[in-house]
Amino acid sequence: MTTTVCTGVSAAAFPSFSSYVRARGPVLLRTARSLTSNVCDAEDLLQTALTKTYLAWERIEDHNALDGYVRRALVNTRTSQWRKRKIDEFVCDELPEPETVPAPDPAERQVVRDALWRAVLRLPDRQRAMVVLRYYEDLSEAQTAEVLGVSVGTVKSAVSRALGKLREDPELGHAAA
């Protein structure tokens, strides 16, 4: 029995096509599987690509490069499907809510905040002023330098040293743990 493709030409017209599909079908199906999320979609994709190949069978000059032709048809067909895909919407009784992440304990947050302020207060006056202006007042390095009447480089180096001291502060190490 011969199958008919949409052009009205039977598969018997190209016995080499039937031989090709029988020989290379499993390999091409694996390629289609790598482009889709399930077996049924892969089979449909391969069928579409083989239909395109069948319709172009007489125009394909190098039958040694058929796998490349079919793979290109697979990729192009899949790309067209992605572009045409629509977003499915489902009606449901309740809106799905994202899982709520428990909020941090306010008491623990306050403990950390208090420890941080104590550590900042232990910094030398100049470093403390620069840290407060940079991170609590959210000024840029240039604005901090202008307010304190120093160079931007001085702000950078002093803030760097201050942050190093804060990282090494033993009270902050225990508060964060």
VOBA-1610 file (N, C-alpha, C; in pm, whole numbers, padded with zeros to 5 digits, always signed):
BEGIN
Met+00085-00118+00000Met+00000+00000+00000Met+00089+00123+00000Thr+00053+00222-00077Thr+00131+00346-00083Thr+00054+00456-00015Thr+00130+00546+00046Thr+00065+00661+00111Thr+00070+00780+00019Thr-00024+00867+00033Thr-00030+00984-00051Thr+00000+01108+00032Val+00089+01187-00021Val+00122+01313+00043Val+00037+01420-00024Cys+00029+01537+00037Cys-00065+01640-00009Cys-00050+01677-00156Thr+00061+01647-00222Thr+00075+01683-00363Thr+00005+01583-00454Gly-00039+01472-00396Gly-00105+01372-00477Gly-00006+01271-00533Val+00122+01285-00505Val+00224+01193-00553Val+00237+01082-00450Ser+00240+00958-00494Ser+00248+00847-00400Ser+00393+00824-00357Ala+00408+00759-00240Ala+00541+00729-00189Ala+00614+00633-00281Ala+00539+00557-00362Ala+00603+00465-00456Ala+00680+00540-00563Ala+00649+00668-00581Ala+00719+00747-00682Ala+00865+00766-00644Phe+00897+00763-00516Phe+01034+00780-00469Phe+01071+00666-00375Pro+01100+00548-00429Pro+01136+00436-00340Pro+01261+00467-00258Ser+01348+00551-00309Ser+01468+00586-00232Ser+01431+00666-00107Phe+01323+00744-00114Phe+01278+00817+00005Phe+01231+00720+00113Ser+01151+00620+00072Ser+01103+00520+00168Ser+01219+00446+00231Ser+01318+00411+00151Ser+01437+00342+00204Ser+01511+00431+00302Tyr+01523+00558+00267Tyr+01592+00654+00354Tyr+01521+00664+00489Val+01389+00678+00488Val+01312+00693+00612Val+01324+00567+00697Arg+01317+00449+00635Arg+01332+00325+00712Arg+01471+00316+00775Ala+01573+00355+00701Ala+01710+00342+00751Ala+01745+00448+00855Arg+01703+00571+00834Arg+01748+00683+00918Arg+01642+00733+01015Gly+01521+00679+01008Gly+01412+00726+01094Gly+01444+00729+01242Pro+01498+00620+01299Pro+01527+00621+01444Pro+01628+00729+01484Val+01731+00749+01401Val+01830+00853+01431Val+01767+00991+01425Leu+01686+01013+01323Leu+01619+01143+01308Leu+01518+01167+01420Leu+01454+01060+01465Leu+01359+01075+01576Leu+01433+01117+01703Arg+01552+01064+01726Arg+01631+01108+01842Arg+01665+01256+01832Thr+01696+01301+01710Thr+01723+01443+01691Thr+01598+01525+01722Ala+01484+01479+01674Ala+01358+01550+01701Ala+01328+01551+01850Arg+01358+01440+01919Arg+01337+01433+02065Arg+01420+01538+02138Ser+01539+01565+02087Ser+01623+01664+02154Ser+01569+01806+02137Leu+01479+01824+02043Leu+01421+01956+02019Leu+01286+01977+02085Thr+01227+01871+02138Thr+01093+01882+02196Thr+01091+01827+02337Ser+00980+01846+02403Ser+00970+01804+02543Ser+00904+01667+02560Asn+00843+01612+02454Asn+00783+01479+02470Asn+00784+01402+02339Val+00761+01274+02349Val+00772+01183+02234Val+00671+01217+02125Cys+00548+01246+02163Cys+00444+01275+02063Cys+00479+01398+01980Asp+00527+01503+02047Asp+00567+01623+01974Asp+00685+01594+01882Ala+00777+01509+01927Ala+00893+01474+01845Ala+00849+01398+01720Glu+00756+01306+01736Glu+00706+01231+01621Glu+00636+01325+01521Asp+00557+01417+01572Asp+00490+01514+01484Asp+00591+01603+01413Leu+00691+01645+01487Leu+00795+01730+01428Leu+00869+01656+01318Leu+00906+01532+01343Leu+00976+01453+01242Leu+00887+01430+01120Gln+00760+01401+01143Gln+00668+01380+01031Gln+00660+01504+00944Thr+00654+01621+01006Thr+00647+01746+00930Thr+00776+01768+00851Ala+00890+01745+00915Ala+01018+01762+00847Ala+01033+01663+00732Leu+00990+01539+00751Leu+00997+01440+00643Leu+00903+01475+00528Thr+00788+01533+00561Thr+00696+01578+00456Thr+00762+01687+00372Lys+00828+01781+00437Lys+00899+01887+00364Lys+01011+01828+00280Thr+01079+01730+00335Thr+01188+01665+00260Thr+01131+01590+00139Tyr+01021+01521+00157Tyr+00958+01447+00048Tyr+00919+01541-00066Leu+00862+01655-00029Leu+00819+01751-00131Leu+00937+01809-00209Ala+01055+01812-00146Ala+01174+01867-00211Ala+01266+01757-00264Trp+01224+01632-00259Trp+01310+01517-00288Trp+01378+01530-00425Glu+01305+01570-00527Glu+01362+01581-00662Glu+01463+01694-00673Arg+01450+01797-00590Arg+01540+01913-00596Arg+01668+01892-00516Ile+01670+01792-00428Ile+01789+01768-00345Ile+01891+01697-00432Glu+02001+01766-00457Glu+02102+01712-00548Glu+02192+01609-00480Asp+02234+01635-00359Asp+02328+01548-00289Asp+02254+01463-00187His+02220+01342-00225His+02146+01255-00134His+02234+01200-00023Asn+02364+01228-00027Asn+02453+01191+00083Asn+02440+01291+00198Ala+02380+01405+00171Ala+02364+01509+00273Ala+02220+01518+00321Leu+02144+01412+00305Leu+02003+01416+00343Leu+01983+01439+00492Asp+02067+01377+00577Asp+02051+01397+00722Asp+02060+01545+00757Gly+02153+01615+00698Gly+02167+01759+00724Gly+02044+01835+00678Tyr+01989+01796+00563Tyr+01869+01861+00512Tyr+01751+01841+00608Val+01734+01716+00652Val+01622+01685+00742Val+01643+01754+00877Arg+01765+01753+00928Arg+01791+01821+01056Arg+01759+01970+01045Arg+01798+02032+00935Arg+01768+02174+00916Arg+01616+02193+00912Ala+01545+02103+00844Ala+01398+02111+00840Ala+01340+02095+00980Leu+01398+02004+01061Leu+01352+01987+01199Leu+01369+02116+01279Val+01487+02174+01271Val+01516+02296+01348Val+01428+02411+01301Asn+01417+02428+01171Asn+01335+02538+01119Asn+01188+02521+01156Thr+01139+02399+01148Thr+00999+02373+01184Thr+00977+02400+01332Arg+01068+02352+01415Arg+01055+02373+01560Arg+01061+02522+01594Thr+01151+02594+01527Thr+01161+02738+01550Thr+01030+02807+01513Ser+00970+02766+01402Ser+00841+02824+01363Ser+00734+02794+01467Gln+00737+02673+01522Gln+00641+02638+01626Gln+00659+02724+01750Trp+00784+02749+01789Trp+00810+02833+01906Trp+00756+02973+01884Arg+00777+03023+01762Arg+00732+03159+01734Arg+00581+03171+01735Lys+00514+03064+01694Lys+00368+03066+01685Lys+00300+03026+01815Arg+00378+02973+01908Arg+00315+02917+02028Arg+00237+03025+02103Lys+00129+02983+02158Lys+00049+03074+02237Lys+00055+03029+02383Ile+00028+03118+02468Ile+00030+03087+02610Ile-00107+03035+02649Asp-00106+02917+02707Asp-00233+02859+02751Asp-00273+02920+02885Glu-00399+02950+02895Glu-00453+03000+03021Glu-00555+02899+03071Phe-00550+02874+03199Phe-00640+02777+03259Phe-00723+02847+03366Val-00852+02820+03363Val-00942+02875+03463Val-00931+02787+03587Cys-00921+02851+03701Cys-00915+02774+03826Cys-00994+02848+03933Asp-01034+02774+04034Asp-01115+02833+04140Asp-01036+02930+04226Glu-00911+02897+04251Glu-00827+02982+04335Glu-00702+03022+04259Leu-00657+03143+04285Leu-00533+03187+04223Leu-00415+03116+04290Pro-00323+03065+04210Pro-00206+03003+04272Pro-00118+03112+04333Glu-00090+03099+04456Glu-00009+03198+04527Glu+00132+03143+04542Pro+00231+03228+04529Pro+00367+03181+04550Pro+00386+03143+04696Glu+00476+03048+04716Glu+00504+03009+04853Glu+00562+03128+04929Thr+00511+03148+05047Thr+00560+03260+05125Thr+00684+03216+05202Val+00784+03298+05193Val+00906+03273+05267Val+00890+03339+05402Pro+00913+03266+05510Pro+00895+03328+05640Pro+00988+03449+05657Ala+00932+03556+05707Ala+01009+03678+05728Ala+01109+03655+05841Pro+01224+03718+05830Pro+01321+03703+05939Pro+01262+03757+06069Asp+01305+03698+06175Asp+01258+03738+06307Asp+01300+03883+06334Pro+01206+03973+06361Pro+01240+04114+06384Pro+01338+04131+06501Ala+01327+04048+06601Ala+01418+04060+06716Ala+01562+04029+06674Glu+01579+03926+06590Glu+01713+03892+06542Glu+01769+04002+06454Arg+01684+04059+06369Arg+01729+04169+06283Arg+01774+04287+06369Gln+01702+04314+06477Gln+01740+04425+06565Gln+01872+04397+06635Val+01895+04274+06674Val+02022+04236+06738Val+02138+04264+06642Val+02123+04224+06517Val+02228+04247+06418Val+02247+04396+06394Arg+02138+04468+06383Arg+02145+04613+06360Arg+02218+04682+06476Asp+02184+04644+06600Asp+02250+04703+06717Asp+02399+04670+06719Ala+02433+04546+06687Ala+02574+04506+06685Ala+02650+04585+06578Leu+02587+04606+06465Leu+02651+04683+06358Leu+02677+04826+06402Trp+02579+04889+06466Trp+02597+05027+06511Trp+02707+05036+06616Arg+02713+04939+06706Arg+02821+04940+06806Arg+02957+04928+06738Ala+02965+04844+06635Ala+03091+04828+06561Ala+03126+04956+06487Val+03026+05022+06427Val+03051+05149+06357Val+03099+05255+06456Leu+03040+05256+06576Leu+03081+05354+06677Leu+03224+05330+06725Arg+03276+05209+06712Arg+03413+05180+06751Arg+03515+05224+06646Leu+03470+05260+06526Leu+03561+05307+06422Leu+03616+05444+06459Pro+03734+05480+06410Pro+03784+05617+06430Pro+03684+05717+06370Asp+03682+05838+06424Asp+03582+05939+06386Asp+03576+05959+06234Arg+03690+05975+06171Arg+03693+06006+06028Arg+03636+05888+05947Gln+03676+05766+05978Gln+03624+05650+05908Gln+03474+05634+05932Arg+03434+05656+06057Arg+03292+05644+06090Arg+03212+05744+06008Ala+03259+05869+05998Ala+03188+05971+05921Ala+03176+05930+05774Met+03283+05875+05720Met+03279+05836+05578Met+03185+05717+05555Val+03185+05621+05645Val+03096+05506+05632Val+02950+05550+05643Val+02922+05637+05738Val+02784+05684+05756Val+02738+05763+05633Leu+02824+05852+05583Leu+02785+05930+05465Leu+02768+05841+05342Arg+02857+05743+05321Arg+02852+05657+05203Arg+02734+05559+05208Tyr+02716+05492+05323Tyr+02621+05381+05325Tyr+02489+05409+05395Tyr+02488+05503+05489Tyr+02361+05535+05555Tyr+02294+05655+05489Glu+02375+05750+05446Glu+02320+05867+05377Glu+02318+05847+05226Asp+02380+05740+05179Asp+02382+05701+05038Asp+02443+05809+04947Leu+02549+05872+04995Leu+02621+05970+04913Leu+02724+05897+04828Ser+02757+05956+04713Ser+02862+05898+04629Ser+02998+05928+04693Glu+03102+05867+04639Glu+03236+05894+04691Glu+03272+06041+04673Ala+03235+06097+04557Ala+03264+06237+04530Ala+03188+06329+04626Gln+03061+06298+04651Gln+02981+06381+04744Gln+03036+06370+04886Thr+03077+06251+04926Thr+03135+06232+05060Thr+03263+06312+05072Ala+03346+06307+04968Ala+03473+06382+04969Ala+03447+06532+04979Glu+03345+06579+04908Glu+03312+06721+04911Glu+03264+06764+05050Val+03176+06684+05110Val+03122+06716+05242Val+03234+06723+05346Leu+03329+06629+05338Leu+03436+06623+05438Leu+03559+06705+05401Gly+03561+06759+05279Gly+03674+06841+05236Gly+03801+06760+05214Val+03787+06638+05162Val+03902+06553+05134Val+03893+06505+04989Ser+03996+06434+04943Ser+03994+06385+04806Ser+03911+06256+04797Val+03871+06223+04676Val+03795+06101+04652Val+03880+05979+04689Gly+04010+05985+04658Gly+04100+05875+04692Gly+04106+05851+04842Thr+04103+05960+04920Thr+04104+05947+05066Thr+03977+05877+05113Val+03864+05913+05053Val+03737+05848+05089Val+03744+05700+05056Lys+03793+05666+04937Lys+03801+05526+04896Lys+03887+05445+04991Ser+04005+05495+05022Ser+04096+05418+05108Ser+04044+05409+05252Ala+03990+05519+05304Ala+03941+05518+05441Ala+03819+05426+05455Val+03729+05429+05360Val+03611+05344+05364Val+03654+05197+05351Ser+03751+05171+05265Ser+03801+05034+05250Ser+03858+04981+05382Arg+03938+05063+05450Arg+03994+05023+05579Arg+03883+05003+05683Ala+03786+05092+05682Ala+03676+05082+05778Ala+03595+04954+05756Leu+03566+04921+05631Leu+03492+04798+05602Leu+03573+04676+05643Gly+03703+04682+05625Gly+03789+04573+05671Gly+03779+04553+05821Lys+03778+04664+05897Lys+03765+04655+06043Lys+03629+04598+06081Leu+03525+04638+06009Leu+03391+04587+06040Leu+03381+04437+06011Arg+03446+04393+05902Arg+03445+04249+05871Arg+03515+04168+05979Glu+03617+04227+06039Glu+03695+04156+06141Glu+03638+04170+06281Asp+03538+04254+06298Asp+03481+04278+06431Asp+03422+04150+06486Pro+03467+04107+06605Pro+03418+03980+06661Pro+03269+03983+06695Glu+03219+04095+06734Glu+03076+04103+06771Glu+02988+04083+06647Leu+03031+04135+06532Leu+02953+04117+06410Leu+02959+03974+06360Gly+03071+03909+06381Gly+03083+03770+06342Gly+02985+03684+06418His+02962+03713+06544His+02867+03635+06624His+02724+03675+06595Ala+02703+03803+06561Ala+02565+03851+06538Ala+02511+03795+06407Ala+02599+03777+06306Ala+02553+03728+06177Ala+02532+03576+06180Ala+02596+03508+06273Ala+02586+03362+06275Ala+02462+03310+06341
//
